[in-house]
Amino acid sequence: MSALSRNDKGSRITLLGLASNVLLTALKGVAGYAMNSASLIAEAGHSFSDMGADFVTLACWKFETIGTLSVSLILVVAGIGIALHSYHLLLQVMLPWIHTLDPSNPLQSLLPYIPSSIPSPLLELFHNHGPGGHEAHAAAGAAIDAHSHSHDHAATAILNPHAAWFALISVVVKEWLFRATKKVADEVHSPVLLANAFHHRSDALTSGVALFSILGSHFGAPVLDPLGGIVVSIFILQQGLGLSRTSILELLDKGIDDSYRAKLERIVQPLVNGRDLLEIRNVRGVKAGGLTSLDLTITVPPTMSVVESHAVEAHVRETIMRQRKEVRELKIHVHAQEEGEVLTGLGVGKDKDADDSPVRHDFGRDGC
């Protein structure tokens, strides 16, 4: 069964995140409009879009890999959008300043290669309410006549610095949700919950950018907003692309990685005692959402009875599934040591680094 089932920890923390996003959307939207803060209005739109990620998380409890991929794509789109929006603001802040420089300044030579603007629908929609948006746009309009007609009212809009309190509240709430959701995701081994947790972290970072944007604009340094936004967008893109890669590999049934295999080997290696259990080899697995299917081979003495070998098999299975709750299925092939066979698996003192051959298995046509 999936990690996200009704009335479990995953569902409860996701519903809590959904309720928080509803509250933050209303709070930041009203405060942003009343206090002339484009950053808060943008954050309200961001929180509104976050509700979509929460719905995806709840709806995809049976198809966690697809849910993880969906949330990771939301992160990628959000990262690209924030990067474009931040670059737009950076141009609006820097272009007027470059125009005021002496013509002999090397930066003047860059003007023909710098676009006068990068499309940002959100900024165009709320250009009259900006901490960095209305001041920078008004300055850009004075330096670039082609844009001056769209920012006449912007110069009269006054940013209320108390808007920073609402951004700070969003940072605290979202960072707490990140930590709480990640804790549950680690407990139930749910990748879709983990993806949603990192979405909360990206929200906390963007709210932090809004906070610095408001404070920077209030103290005369609007360039902090776009630069911080670009840095945050890189972080969000990195998280989104990483989660997307993991989800795609899971959909392609890629096996467990070396790190996870090493964790399993550390669990089973102490079970090899040289009497009832001679070696464990060919540890393999495939992940599907928050669950994992494994198979491996154990080698027992050739004189051991079927009943005794079954008891050894059950002991190995119970040990692994007790310590790794995400394992839903474990297939164990019992192999009797053949005459003259040299054992090279786990627990026989073999130098693991000396063998780089791919992991085999004994469940196919060519099994032992």
Stockholm file with secondary structure:
# STOCKHOLM 1.0

chainA/1-368         MSALSRNDKGSRITLLGLASNVLLTALKGVAGYAMNSASLIAEAGHSFSDMGADFVTLACWKFETIGTLSVSLILVVAGIGIALHSYHLLLQVMLPWIHTLDPSNPLQSLLPYIPSSIPSPLLELFHNHGPGGHEAHAAAGAAIDAHSHSHDHAATAILNPHAAWFALISVVVKEWLFRATKKVADEVHSPVLLANAFHHRSDALTSGVALFSILGSHFGAPVLDPLGGIVVSIFILQQGLGLSRTSILELLDKGIDDSYRAKLERIVQPLVNGRDLLEIRNVRGVKAGGLTSLDLTITVPPTMSVVESHAVEAHVRETIMRQRKEVRELKIHVHAQEEGEVLTGLGVGKDKDADDSPVRHDFGRDGC
#=GR chainA/1-368 SS CCSCCTTSHHHHHHHHHHHHHHHHHHHHHHHHHHTTCHHHHHHHHHHHHHHHHHHHHHHTTTSHHHHHHHHHHHHHHHHHHHHHHHHHHHHHHHHHHHHTSCTTSGGGGGGGGSCSCCCCHHHHHTTTSCTTHHHHHHHHHHHCGGGGGGCTGGGGCCCCTTHHHHHHHHHHHHHHHHHHHHHHHHHHTCHHHHHHHHHHHHHHHHHHHHHHHHHHHHTTCTTHHHHHHHHHHHHHHHHHHHHHHHHHHHHTTCBCCHHHHHHHHHHHGGGCCSSSCCEEEEEEEEEETTEEEEEEEEEECTTCCHHHHHHHHHHHHHHHHHHCTTEEEEEEEEEECCTTCCCCSBTTTCCGGGCCCCCCCSSSTTCC
#=GC SS_cons         CCSCCTTSHHHHHHHHHHHHHHHHHHHHHHHHHHTTCHHHHHHHHHHHHHHHHHHHHHHTTTSHHHHHHHHHHHHHHHHHHHHHHHHHHHHHHHHHHHHTSCTTSGGGGGGGGSCSCCCCHHHHHTTTSCTTHHHHHHHHHHHCGGGGGGCTGGGGCCCCTTHHHHHHHHHHHHHHHHHHHHHHHHHHTCHHHHHHHHHHHHHHHHHHHHHHHHHHHHTTCTTHHHHHHHHHHHHHHHHHHHHHHHHHHHHTTCBCCHHHHHHHHHHHGGGCCSSSCCEEEEEEEEEETTEEEEEEEEEECTTCCHHHHHHHHHHHHHHHHHHCTTEEEEEEEEEECCTTCCCCSBTTTCCGGGCCCCCCCSSSTTCC
//
